[in-house]
Amino acid sequence: MKKFKQFDFLRNKSTIIISRFFLSSFIVISFFYVAPIIINFTDKNFNNKEFTNNSKNILNNKLNKDEVLEEDSFIETDERDLLYDILEDNNSEINLVRYTTSEIDSLFKEVNYNLKDVRDTKLVKPVDIGLLPNEIKNIGSTKKRKNMFIKIVLPLIVKENSKIRVDRKRLFTILNKNSNTDIEKKWLEKKYKQYGVRQNDLSTLKIRMDEIPVSLAIAQAAKETGWGTSRFALKGNALFGQWTWSGEGLKPKNAEKGKDHKVMKFHSLQLSVRAYLRNLNTHSSYKNLRSARTKLRNQNKELDSIILAKHLDKYAETGNQYIEVLQKIIEQNNLKDFDEARLLPSSKDLESLI
């Protein structure tokens, strides 16, 4: 009886040891299985300074389905928010020099800047003229006046398009990443504001952050200013007749009663070009233009100013007639020759590389 009890005791003890062994093994195995999951979760949600970029998956899904990306529903954004950087520069205390037509012409000759070379080489001299010459309206030859106007505005348009091209390239780099750094996140927040886009709506930002053909921009500037001779252009550096309700501007002489808008006034011609591109890239009236531009991009085609001009019927009260005028200006003056133009580096740019 005593031996039986001793055997039973030993058997129970063995069972307990074995049970404890399996329980310990289970705990150890579970720990090594669960630990990586916990660490990974912690890194992603607590310790990591990056945020997940889900837009890449969204864009890939849409592109794989051959769907055309469309803008998100339009957000009514205050003019001062969209143009905040331009309005800040508009308050610059730097006084720009207004050169005469003869002085500008001498400068162009000195740096060997002529439109024939630009058409052939697609390279533009980085000549920055801040203000139109008052005497431009006194140039008797229409050809010479047009030539002078194009040479002044061409470098400004190419420069602003170049900035957008650099930004667009950076955006594509971000879209191709699964996560973004703090610096990239801050840059995106800035661009969301400039382009009137909701936070994290990268697909809409991709559509809006794009160039406008140089030929179309020149044609609109020519139409809106009478090739640089209008009061708005000479007194307000307004190359595109852009309206404003909050910024500083010039009141149209023949404005209808009840309309309190003004033509926006700029510190320089460069700011006028920047505001024009921002306007076409953000305003709801030009959503169809941006859609047509996206389709051309998706088909790997060049941005055609004649095609895009068809969607500017809301830019002026004359509607379709305005479109016809723009297309004639582009064709009659061979402005498409400048669409592939690139800006040569300035002396300052070269100095920074040394």
Short mmCIF file of the C-alpha atoms (twelve columns), coordinates in Angstrom:
data_MODEL
# 
_entry.id   MODEL 
# 
loop_
_atom_site.group_PDB 
_atom_site.id 
_atom_site.type_symbol 
_atom_site.label_atom_id 
_atom_site.label_alt_id 
_atom_site.label_comp_id 
_atom_site.label_asym_id 
_atom_site.label_seq_id 
_atom_site.Cartn_x 
_atom_site.Cartn_y 
_atom_site.Cartn_z 
_atom_site.pdbx_PDB_model_num 
ATOM 1   C CA . MET A 1   0.000   0.000   0.000   1 
ATOM 2   C CA . LYS A 2   2.827   2.285   0.884   1 
ATOM 3   C CA . LYS A 3   4.636   1.466   -2.371  1 
ATOM 4   C CA . PHE A 4   1.457   2.125   -4.319  1 
ATOM 5   C CA . LYS A 5   1.071   5.576   -2.735  1 
ATOM 6   C CA . GLN A 6   4.712   6.341   -3.481  1 
ATOM 7   C CA . PHE A 7   4.245   5.327   -7.123  1 
ATOM 8   C CA . ASP A 8   1.119   7.480   -7.403  1 
ATOM 9   C CA . PHE A 9   2.988   10.422  -5.935  1 
ATOM 10  C CA . LEU A 10  5.827   10.042  -8.408  1 
ATOM 11  C CA . ARG A 11  3.372   9.751   -11.301 1 
ATOM 12  C CA . ASN A 12  1.574   12.963  -10.268 1 
ATOM 13  C CA . LYS A 13  4.873   14.733  -9.870  1 
ATOM 14  C CA . SER A 14  5.969   13.670  -13.348 1 
ATOM 15  C CA . THR A 15  2.675   14.862  -14.805 1 
ATOM 16  C CA . ILE A 16  3.124   18.254  -13.161 1 
ATOM 17  C CA . ILE A 17  6.683   18.568  -14.450 1 
ATOM 18  C CA . ILE A 18  5.664   17.608  -17.968 1 
ATOM 19  C CA . SER A 19  2.714   20.014  -17.855 1 
ATOM 20  C CA . ARG A 20  4.926   22.827  -16.675 1 
ATOM 21  C CA . PHE A 21  7.469   22.006  -19.380 1 
ATOM 22  C CA . PHE A 22  4.838   22.181  -22.145 1 
ATOM 23  C CA . LEU A 23  3.341   25.340  -20.669 1 
ATOM 24  C CA . SER A 24  6.753   26.993  -20.515 1 
ATOM 25  C CA . SER A 25  7.516   25.899  -24.051 1 
ATOM 26  C CA . PHE A 26  4.191   27.290  -25.234 1 
ATOM 27  C CA . ILE A 27  4.882   30.635  -23.535 1 
ATOM 28  C CA . VAL A 28  8.390   30.869  -25.007 1 
ATOM 29  C CA . ILE A 29  7.215   29.962  -28.493 1 
ATOM 30  C CA . SER A 30  4.306   32.385  -28.246 1 
ATOM 31  C CA . PHE A 31  6.638   35.163  -27.109 1 
ATOM 32  C CA . PHE A 32  8.965   34.736  -30.086 1 
ATOM 33  C CA . TYR A 33  5.964   34.605  -32.424 1 
ATOM 34  C CA . VAL A 34  4.107   37.622  -31.035 1 
ATOM 35  C CA . ALA A 35  7.109   39.823  -30.192 1 
ATOM 36  C CA . PRO A 36  7.999   40.723  -33.812 1 
ATOM 37  C CA . ILE A 37  4.367   41.639  -34.475 1 
ATOM 38  C CA . ILE A 38  4.285   43.912  -31.424 1 
ATOM 39  C CA . ILE A 39  7.633   45.522  -32.293 1 
ATOM 40  C CA . ASN A 40  6.563   46.098  -35.878 1 
ATOM 41  C CA . PHE A 41  3.281   47.638  -34.748 1 
ATOM 42  C CA . THR A 42  5.103   49.899  -32.286 1 
ATOM 43  C CA . ASP A 43  7.600   51.047  -34.895 1 
ATOM 44  C CA . LYS A 44  4.897   51.948  -37.340 1 
ATOM 45  C CA . ASN A 45  2.571   53.687  -34.938 1 
ATOM 46  C CA . PHE A 46  4.736   55.142  -32.177 1 
ATOM 47  C CA . ASN A 47  8.467   55.256  -32.815 1 
ATOM 48  C CA . ASN A 48  8.605   55.930  -36.559 1 
ATOM 49  C CA . LYS A 49  8.677   59.556  -37.712 1 
ATOM 50  C CA . GLU A 50  7.215   58.715  -41.113 1 
ATOM 51  C CA . PHE A 51  3.599   58.444  -42.170 1 
ATOM 52  C CA . THR A 52  2.138   55.864  -44.494 1 
ATOM 53  C CA . ASN A 53  1.383   57.066  -48.018 1 
ATOM 54  C CA . ASN A 54  -1.781  55.158  -48.971 1 
ATOM 55  C CA . SER A 55  -2.249  57.239  -52.100 1 
ATOM 56  C CA . LYS A 56  0.310   55.111  -53.917 1 
ATOM 57  C CA . ASN A 57  -1.924  52.047  -53.635 1 
ATOM 58  C CA . ILE A 58  -4.989  54.088  -54.603 1 
ATOM 59  C CA . LEU A 59  -3.268  55.518  -57.671 1 
ATOM 60  C CA . ASN A 60  -1.896  52.124  -58.700 1 
ATOM 61  C CA . ASN A 61  -5.345  50.536  -58.411 1 
ATOM 62  C CA . LYS A 62  -6.900  53.234  -60.571 1 
ATOM 63  C CA . LEU A 63  -4.141  53.126  -63.169 1 
ATOM 64  C CA . ASN A 64  -4.308  49.335  -63.348 1 
ATOM 65  C CA . LYS A 65  -8.016  49.596  -64.089 1 
ATOM 66  C CA . ASP A 66  -7.298  52.071  -66.918 1 
ATOM 67  C CA . GLU A 67  -9.379  54.678  -65.183 1 
ATOM 68  C CA . VAL A 68  -8.730  58.380  -65.748 1 
ATOM 69  C CA . LEU A 69  -7.871  60.125  -62.509 1 
ATOM 70  C CA . GLU A 70  -10.304 62.881  -61.677 1 
ATOM 71  C CA . GLU A 71  -10.120 65.765  -59.263 1 
ATOM 72  C CA . ASP A 72  -11.831 65.541  -55.941 1 
ATOM 73  C CA . SER A 73  -14.921 67.721  -55.519 1 
ATOM 74  C CA . PHE A 74  -13.936 71.373  -55.664 1 
ATOM 75  C CA . ILE A 75  -13.142 73.095  -52.407 1 
ATOM 76  C CA . GLU A 76  -14.115 76.735  -52.096 1 
ATOM 77  C CA . THR A 77  -10.797 78.235  -51.026 1 
ATOM 78  C CA . ASP A 78  -10.189 81.821  -50.054 1 
ATOM 79  C CA . GLU A 79  -8.149  83.746  -52.617 1 
ATOM 80  C CA . ARG A 80  -5.743  84.820  -49.875 1 
ATOM 81  C CA . ASP A 81  -5.005  81.186  -49.008 1 
ATOM 82  C CA . LEU A 82  -4.311  80.132  -52.593 1 
ATOM 83  C CA . LEU A 83  -2.124  83.146  -53.361 1 
ATOM 84  C CA . TYR A 84  -0.609  83.672  -49.899 1 
ATOM 85  C CA . ASP A 85  2.994   83.407  -51.137 1 
ATOM 86  C CA . ILE A 86  2.293   85.702  -54.102 1 
ATOM 87  C CA . LEU A 87  0.522   88.263  -51.926 1 
ATOM 88  C CA . GLU A 88  3.494   88.256  -49.550 1 
ATOM 89  C CA . ASP A 89  5.887   88.977  -52.422 1 
ATOM 90  C CA . ASN A 90  3.487   91.628  -53.675 1 
ATOM 91  C CA . ASN A 91  4.319   93.661  -50.568 1 
ATOM 92  C CA . SER A 92  7.997   93.737  -51.464 1 
ATOM 93  C CA . GLU A 93  9.693   97.048  -50.739 1 
ATOM 94  C CA . ILE A 94  12.211  96.534  -53.535 1 
ATOM 95  C CA . ASN A 95  11.731  99.192  -56.188 1 
ATOM 96  C CA . LEU A 96  12.051  97.741  -59.675 1 
ATOM 97  C CA . VAL A 97  13.544  99.797  -62.468 1 
ATOM 98  C CA . ARG A 98  11.339  100.492 -65.467 1 
ATOM 99  C CA . TYR A 99  13.610  100.439 -68.499 1 
ATOM 100 C CA . THR A 100 12.816  102.091 -71.804 1 
ATOM 101 C CA . THR A 101 12.288  100.063 -74.959 1 
ATOM 102 C CA . SER A 102 15.672  101.187 -76.312 1 
ATOM 103 C CA . GLU A 103 17.433  100.112 -73.089 1 
ATOM 104 C CA . ILE A 104 15.731  96.721  -73.168 1 
ATOM 105 C CA . ASP A 105 16.541  96.304  -76.835 1 
ATOM 106 C CA . SER A 106 20.211  97.115  -76.134 1 
ATOM 107 C CA . LEU A 107 20.226  94.540  -73.315 1 
ATOM 108 C CA . PHE A 108 18.790  91.871  -75.613 1 
ATOM 109 C CA . LYS A 109 21.466  92.599  -78.211 1 
ATOM 110 C CA . GLU A 110 24.214  92.580  -75.587 1 
ATOM 111 C CA . VAL A 111 23.310  89.067  -74.403 1 
ATOM 112 C CA . ASN A 112 22.505  87.949  -77.950 1 
ATOM 113 C CA . TYR A 113 18.885  87.149  -77.142 1 
ATOM 114 C CA . ASN A 114 16.663  86.775  -80.203 1 
ATOM 115 C CA . LEU A 115 13.605  84.683  -80.963 1 
ATOM 116 C CA . LYS A 116 15.083  83.026  -84.050 1 
ATOM 117 C CA . ASP A 117 17.744  81.341  -81.925 1 
ATOM 118 C CA . VAL A 118 15.139  80.301  -79.368 1 
ATOM 119 C CA . ARG A 119 13.016  78.676  -82.063 1 
ATOM 120 C CA . ASP A 120 16.076  76.773  -83.326 1 
ATOM 121 C CA . THR A 121 17.801  75.808  -80.072 1 
ATOM 122 C CA . LYS A 122 14.807  75.808  -77.669 1 
ATOM 123 C CA . LEU A 123 17.022  77.677  -75.183 1 
ATOM 124 C CA . VAL A 124 15.966  80.963  -73.580 1 
ATOM 125 C CA . LYS A 125 18.328  83.542  -72.098 1 
ATOM 126 C CA . PRO A 126 17.492  84.195  -68.404 1 
ATOM 127 C CA . VAL A 127 16.615  87.862  -68.909 1 
ATOM 128 C CA . ASP A 128 14.386  89.075  -66.088 1 
ATOM 129 C CA . ILE A 129 12.468  92.238  -66.988 1 
ATOM 130 C CA . GLY A 130 10.301  93.209  -64.011 1 
ATOM 131 C CA . LEU A 131 8.190   95.914  -65.650 1 
ATOM 132 C CA . LEU A 132 6.956   96.591  -69.164 1 
ATOM 133 C CA . PRO A 133 8.382   99.723  -70.818 1 
ATOM 134 C CA . ASN A 134 5.864   102.545 -71.151 1 
ATOM 135 C CA . GLU A 135 7.064   103.185 -74.701 1 
ATOM 136 C CA . ILE A 136 6.004   99.752  -75.923 1 
ATOM 137 C CA . LYS A 137 2.683   101.209 -77.052 1 
ATOM 138 C CA . ASN A 138 4.576   103.734 -79.188 1 
ATOM 139 C CA . ILE A 139 6.368   101.125 -81.257 1 
ATOM 140 C CA . GLY A 140 4.956   101.726 -84.718 1 
ATOM 141 C CA . SER A 141 5.724   98.334  -86.207 1 
ATOM 142 C CA . THR A 142 3.293   95.663  -85.023 1 
ATOM 143 C CA . LYS A 143 5.905   92.981  -85.688 1 
ATOM 144 C CA . LYS A 144 8.526   94.763  -83.553 1 
ATOM 145 C CA . ARG A 145 6.033   95.378  -80.735 1 
ATOM 146 C CA . LYS A 146 5.026   91.709  -80.697 1 
ATOM 147 C CA . ASN A 147 8.668   90.663  -80.821 1 
ATOM 148 C CA . MET A 148 9.540   92.894  -77.868 1 
ATOM 149 C CA . PHE A 149 6.556   91.639  -75.835 1 
ATOM 150 C CA . ILE A 150 7.299   87.960  -76.468 1 
ATOM 151 C CA . LYS A 151 10.974  88.364  -75.553 1 
ATOM 152 C CA . ILE A 152 9.989   90.000  -72.238 1 
ATOM 153 C CA . VAL A 153 7.348   87.485  -71.119 1 
ATOM 154 C CA . LEU A 154 8.893   84.288  -72.538 1 
ATOM 155 C CA . PRO A 155 11.642  83.856  -69.882 1 
ATOM 156 C CA . LEU A 156 9.132   84.589  -67.111 1 
ATOM 157 C CA . ILE A 157 6.707   81.907  -68.301 1 
ATOM 158 C CA . VAL A 158 9.438   79.323  -68.885 1 
ATOM 159 C CA . LYS A 159 10.852  80.042  -65.404 1 
ATOM 160 C CA . GLU A 160 7.528   79.463  -63.622 1 
ATOM 161 C CA . ASN A 161 6.828   76.324  -65.651 1 
ATOM 162 C CA . SER A 162 10.280  75.050  -64.701 1 
ATOM 163 C CA . LYS A 163 9.450   75.472  -61.008 1 
ATOM 164 C CA . ILE A 164 6.245   73.482  -61.467 1 
ATOM 165 C CA . ARG A 165 8.148   70.810  -63.386 1 
ATOM 166 C CA . VAL A 166 10.608  70.412  -60.503 1 
ATOM 167 C CA . ASP A 167 7.737   70.250  -57.996 1 
ATOM 168 C CA . ARG A 168 5.911   67.693  -60.128 1 
ATOM 169 C CA . LYS A 169 9.018   65.514  -60.306 1 
ATOM 170 C CA . ARG A 170 9.317   65.642  -56.521 1 
ATOM 171 C CA . LEU A 171 5.636   64.754  -56.185 1 
ATOM 172 C CA . PHE A 172 6.121   61.684  -58.375 1 
ATOM 173 C CA . THR A 173 9.052   60.626  -56.216 1 
ATOM 174 C CA . ILE A 174 6.789   60.862  -53.173 1 
ATOM 175 C CA . LEU A 175 4.000   58.938  -54.927 1 
ATOM 176 C CA . ASN A 176 6.395   56.095  -55.631 1 
ATOM 177 C CA . LYS A 177 7.257   55.681  -51.952 1 
ATOM 178 C CA . ASN A 178 5.302   53.746  -49.358 1 
ATOM 179 C CA . SER A 179 6.096   56.293  -46.664 1 
ATOM 180 C CA . ASN A 180 7.277   59.879  -46.490 1 
ATOM 181 C CA . THR A 181 9.693   61.748  -44.264 1 
ATOM 182 C CA . ASP A 182 8.819   64.757  -42.105 1 
ATOM 183 C CA . ILE A 183 10.420  67.103  -44.646 1 
ATOM 184 C CA . GLU A 184 8.332   65.626  -47.460 1 
ATOM 185 C CA . LYS A 185 5.225   65.832  -45.291 1 
ATOM 186 C CA . LYS A 186 5.798   69.561  -44.641 1 
ATOM 187 C CA . TRP A 187 6.425   70.155  -48.340 1 
ATOM 188 C CA . LEU A 188 3.152   68.399  -49.207 1 
ATOM 189 C CA . GLU A 189 1.222   70.480  -46.668 1 
ATOM 190 C CA . LYS A 190 2.545   73.612  -48.349 1 
ATOM 191 C CA . LYS A 191 1.510   72.373  -51.782 1 
ATOM 192 C CA . TYR A 192 -1.950  71.306  -50.574 1 
ATOM 193 C CA . LYS A 193 -2.479  74.910  -49.526 1 
ATOM 194 C CA . GLN A 194 -1.122  76.442  -52.734 1 
ATOM 195 C CA . TYR A 195 -3.243  74.223  -54.960 1 
ATOM 196 C CA . GLY A 196 -6.415  74.285  -52.849 1 
ATOM 197 C CA . VAL A 197 -6.341  70.527  -52.243 1 
ATOM 198 C CA . ARG A 198 -7.605  68.554  -49.256 1 
ATOM 199 C CA . GLN A 199 -5.000  67.035  -46.960 1 
ATOM 200 C CA . ASN A 200 -3.613  63.739  -48.327 1 
ATOM 201 C CA . ASP A 201 -5.499  64.046  -51.633 1 
ATOM 202 C CA . LEU A 202 -2.418  63.326  -53.704 1 
ATOM 203 C CA . SER A 203 -4.363  62.267  -56.797 1 
ATOM 204 C CA . THR A 204 -5.944  65.741  -57.116 1 
ATOM 205 C CA . LEU A 205 -2.612  67.410  -56.379 1 
ATOM 206 C CA . LYS A 206 -1.070  65.372  -59.195 1 
ATOM 207 C CA . ILE A 207 -3.679  66.705  -61.633 1 
ATOM 208 C CA . ARG A 208 -3.366  70.333  -60.568 1 
ATOM 209 C CA . MET A 209 0.400   70.547  -60.205 1 
ATOM 210 C CA . ASP A 210 1.268   70.729  -63.886 1 
ATOM 211 C CA . GLU A 211 2.487   73.124  -66.564 1 
ATOM 212 C CA . ILE A 212 0.574   75.321  -68.974 1 
ATOM 213 C CA . PRO A 213 1.950   75.350  -72.554 1 
ATOM 214 C CA . VAL A 214 4.151   78.388  -73.123 1 
ATOM 215 C CA . SER A 215 2.317   79.181  -76.366 1 
ATOM 216 C CA . LEU A 216 -1.032  79.318  -74.571 1 
ATOM 217 C CA . ALA A 217 0.322   81.579  -71.828 1 
ATOM 218 C CA . ILE A 218 1.868   83.989  -74.353 1 
ATOM 219 C CA . ALA A 219 -1.356  84.059  -76.371 1 
ATOM 220 C CA . GLN A 220 -3.458  84.891  -73.314 1 
ATOM 221 C CA . ALA A 221 -1.027  87.569  -72.166 1 
ATOM 222 C CA . ALA A 222 -1.093  89.092  -75.648 1 
ATOM 223 C CA . LYS A 223 -4.892  89.035  -75.799 1 
ATOM 224 C CA . GLU A 224 -5.432  90.395  -72.287 1 
ATOM 225 C CA . THR A 225 -2.904  93.250  -72.634 1 
ATOM 226 C CA . GLY A 226 -3.058  94.114  -76.340 1 
ATOM 227 C CA . TRP A 227 0.541   92.928  -76.663 1 
ATOM 228 C CA . GLY A 228 1.603   94.848  -73.574 1 
ATOM 229 C CA . THR A 229 -0.161  98.151  -74.200 1 
ATOM 230 C CA . SER A 230 -3.103  97.994  -71.762 1 
ATOM 231 C CA . ARG A 231 -3.470  100.173 -68.654 1 
ATOM 232 C CA . PHE A 232 -3.631  97.077  -66.454 1 
ATOM 233 C CA . ALA A 233 -0.320  95.805  -67.841 1 
ATOM 234 C CA . LEU A 234 1.571   99.091  -67.615 1 
ATOM 235 C CA . LYS A 235 0.217   100.286 -64.258 1 
ATOM 236 C CA . GLY A 236 -0.443  96.991  -62.511 1 
ATOM 237 C CA . ASN A 237 1.851   94.468  -64.226 1 
ATOM 238 C CA . ALA A 238 -1.311  92.459  -64.867 1 
ATOM 239 C CA . LEU A 239 -0.531  90.327  -67.896 1 
ATOM 240 C CA . PHE A 240 -3.626  88.137  -67.705 1 
ATOM 241 C CA . GLY A 241 -6.428  90.392  -66.448 1 
ATOM 242 C CA . GLN A 242 -6.873  88.293  -63.323 1 
ATOM 243 C CA . TRP A 243 -9.721  89.455  -61.091 1 
ATOM 244 C CA . THR A 244 -9.463  89.962  -57.355 1 
ATOM 245 C CA . TRP A 245 -11.898 90.627  -54.532 1 
ATOM 246 C CA . SER A 246 -9.398  90.873  -51.705 1 
ATOM 247 C CA . GLY A 247 -6.051  91.871  -53.161 1 
ATOM 248 C CA . GLU A 248 -4.847  95.231  -54.415 1 
ATOM 249 C CA . GLY A 249 -6.116  95.977  -57.886 1 
ATOM 250 C CA . LEU A 250 -7.189  98.400  -60.578 1 
ATOM 251 C CA . LYS A 251 -10.858 99.134  -61.164 1 
ATOM 252 C CA . PRO A 252 -11.998 98.616  -64.782 1 
ATOM 253 C CA . LYS A 253 -13.227 101.885 -66.277 1 
ATOM 254 C CA . ASN A 254 -16.284 100.320 -67.913 1 
ATOM 255 C CA . ALA A 255 -17.198 98.020  -65.034 1 
ATOM 256 C CA . GLU A 256 -20.915 97.320  -64.672 1 
ATOM 257 C CA . LYS A 257 -22.719 98.583  -61.603 1 
ATOM 258 C CA . GLY A 258 -22.821 96.064  -58.767 1 
ATOM 259 C CA . LYS A 259 -19.575 94.408  -59.798 1 
ATOM 260 C CA . ASP A 260 -16.983 95.216  -57.169 1 
ATOM 261 C CA . HIS A 261 -14.107 93.159  -58.583 1 
ATOM 262 C CA . LYS A 262 -10.781 94.641  -59.604 1 
ATOM 263 C CA . VAL A 263 -8.010  93.527  -61.898 1 
ATOM 264 C CA . MET A 264 -5.270  92.259  -59.603 1 
ATOM 265 C CA . LYS A 265 -2.172  94.412  -59.349 1 
ATOM 266 C CA . PHE A 266 1.289   92.846  -59.052 1 
ATOM 267 C CA . HIS A 267 4.676   94.035  -57.862 1 
ATOM 268 C CA . SER A 268 6.307   92.492  -60.930 1 
ATOM 269 C CA . LEU A 269 5.496   90.723  -64.181 1 
ATOM 270 C CA . GLN A 270 6.932   87.510  -62.715 1 
ATOM 271 C CA . LEU A 271 4.309   87.430  -59.953 1 
ATOM 272 C CA . SER A 272 1.584   87.988  -62.528 1 
ATOM 273 C CA . VAL A 273 2.718   84.874  -64.425 1 
ATOM 274 C CA . ARG A 274 2.860   82.843  -61.203 1 
ATOM 275 C CA . ALA A 275 -0.655  83.896  -60.214 1 
ATOM 276 C CA . TYR A 276 -1.961  83.074  -63.699 1 
ATOM 277 C CA . LEU A 277 -0.620  79.515  -63.548 1 
ATOM 278 C CA . ARG A 278 -2.010  79.103  -60.028 1 
ATOM 279 C CA . ASN A 279 -5.392  80.353  -61.266 1 
ATOM 280 C CA . LEU A 280 -5.652  77.864  -64.153 1 
ATOM 281 C CA . ASN A 281 -4.424  75.062  -61.913 1 
ATOM 282 C CA . THR A 282 -6.920  75.627  -59.089 1 
ATOM 283 C CA . HIS A 283 -10.093 77.446  -60.148 1 
ATOM 284 C CA . SER A 284 -13.189 75.318  -60.734 1 
ATOM 285 C CA . SER A 285 -13.867 77.120  -64.033 1 
ATOM 286 C CA . TYR A 286 -10.816 75.416  -65.563 1 
ATOM 287 C CA . LYS A 287 -11.423 71.891  -64.319 1 
ATOM 288 C CA . ASN A 288 -12.101 70.698  -67.883 1 
ATOM 289 C CA . LEU A 289 -8.783  72.140  -69.031 1 
ATOM 290 C CA . ARG A 290 -6.976  70.207  -66.305 1 
ATOM 291 C CA . SER A 291 -8.881  67.058  -67.216 1 
ATOM 292 C CA . ALA A 292 -7.910  67.408  -70.885 1 
ATOM 293 C CA . ARG A 293 -4.299  68.001  -69.850 1 
ATOM 294 C CA . THR A 294 -4.328  64.826  -67.728 1 
ATOM 295 C CA . LYS A 295 -5.653  62.798  -70.674 1 
ATOM 296 C CA . LEU A 296 -2.805  64.075  -72.858 1 
ATOM 297 C CA . ARG A 297 -0.337  63.118  -70.132 1 
ATOM 298 C CA . ASN A 298 -1.823  59.621  -69.800 1 
ATOM 299 C CA . GLN A 299 -1.508  59.141  -73.563 1 
ATOM 300 C CA . ASN A 300 2.152   60.282  -73.452 1 
ATOM 301 C CA . LYS A 301 1.329   63.200  -75.729 1 
ATOM 302 C CA . GLU A 302 2.704   66.734  -75.650 1 
ATOM 303 C CA . LEU A 303 0.515   69.401  -74.062 1 
ATOM 304 C CA . ASP A 304 -1.251  70.934  -77.070 1 
ATOM 305 C CA . SER A 305 -2.210  74.587  -76.583 1 
ATOM 306 C CA . ILE A 306 -4.809  74.448  -79.375 1 
ATOM 307 C CA . ILE A 307 -6.602  71.573  -77.630 1 
ATOM 308 C CA . LEU A 308 -6.356  73.064  -74.144 1 
ATOM 309 C CA . ALA A 309 -7.525  76.489  -75.367 1 
ATOM 310 C CA . LYS A 310 -10.913 74.903  -76.142 1 
ATOM 311 C CA . HIS A 311 -11.565 74.717  -72.401 1 
ATOM 312 C CA . LEU A 312 -11.001 78.425  -71.698 1 
ATOM 313 C CA . ASP A 313 -14.477 79.562  -72.701 1 
ATOM 314 C CA . LYS A 314 -15.093 80.673  -69.095 1 
ATOM 315 C CA . TYR A 315 -11.982 82.848  -68.957 1 
ATOM 316 C CA . ALA A 316 -13.729 85.721  -70.737 1 
ATOM 317 C CA . GLU A 317 -17.329 86.782  -71.262 1 
ATOM 318 C CA . THR A 318 -16.961 86.295  -75.022 1 
ATOM 319 C CA . GLY A 319 -16.770 82.514  -74.494 1 
ATOM 320 C CA . ASN A 320 -16.142 80.573  -77.712 1 
ATOM 321 C CA . GLN A 321 -15.074 83.723  -79.516 1 
ATOM 322 C CA . TYR A 322 -12.287 84.110  -76.964 1 
ATOM 323 C CA . ILE A 323 -11.120 80.569  -77.760 1 
ATOM 324 C CA . GLU A 324 -10.995 81.325  -81.493 1 
ATOM 325 C CA . VAL A 325 -8.941  84.467  -80.879 1 
ATOM 326 C CA . LEU A 326 -6.416  82.567  -78.746 1 
ATOM 327 C CA . GLN A 327 -6.045  79.834  -81.355 1 
ATOM 328 C CA . LYS A 328 -5.465  82.415  -84.104 1 
ATOM 329 C CA . ILE A 329 -2.821  84.206  -82.029 1 
ATOM 330 C CA . ILE A 330 -1.019  80.907  -81.433 1 
ATOM 331 C CA . GLU A 331 -1.097  79.847  -85.076 1 
ATOM 332 C CA . GLN A 332 -0.449  83.214  -86.748 1 
ATOM 333 C CA . ASN A 333 2.569   83.929  -84.530 1 
ATOM 334 C CA . ASN A 334 3.947   80.359  -84.512 1 
ATOM 335 C CA . LEU A 335 3.942   80.374  -80.721 1 
ATOM 336 C CA . LYS A 336 4.107   76.585  -80.497 1 
ATOM 337 C CA . ASP A 337 7.782   76.927  -81.403 1 
ATOM 338 C CA . PHE A 338 8.357   77.972  -77.786 1 
ATOM 339 C CA . ASP A 339 6.563   75.082  -76.062 1 
ATOM 340 C CA . GLU A 340 9.737   73.041  -75.662 1 
ATOM 341 C CA . ALA A 341 11.878  76.019  -74.641 1 
ATOM 342 C CA . ARG A 342 14.070  75.677  -71.554 1 
ATOM 343 C CA . LEU A 343 15.713  78.425  -69.533 1 
ATOM 344 C CA . LEU A 344 19.489  78.682  -69.608 1 
ATOM 345 C CA . PRO A 345 21.085  78.942  -66.127 1 
ATOM 346 C CA . SER A 346 21.731  82.467  -64.917 1 
ATOM 347 C CA . SER A 347 25.117  83.692  -63.702 1 
ATOM 348 C CA . LYS A 348 23.859  83.283  -60.102 1 
ATOM 349 C CA . ASP A 349 22.928  79.663  -60.784 1 
ATOM 350 C CA . LEU A 350 26.380  79.003  -62.226 1 
ATOM 351 C CA . GLU A 351 28.085  80.688  -59.269 1 
ATOM 352 C CA . SER A 352 26.215  78.425  -56.865 1 
ATOM 353 C CA . LEU A 353 27.687  75.383  -58.627 1 
ATOM 354 C CA . ILE A 354 31.266  76.587  -58.237 1 
# 
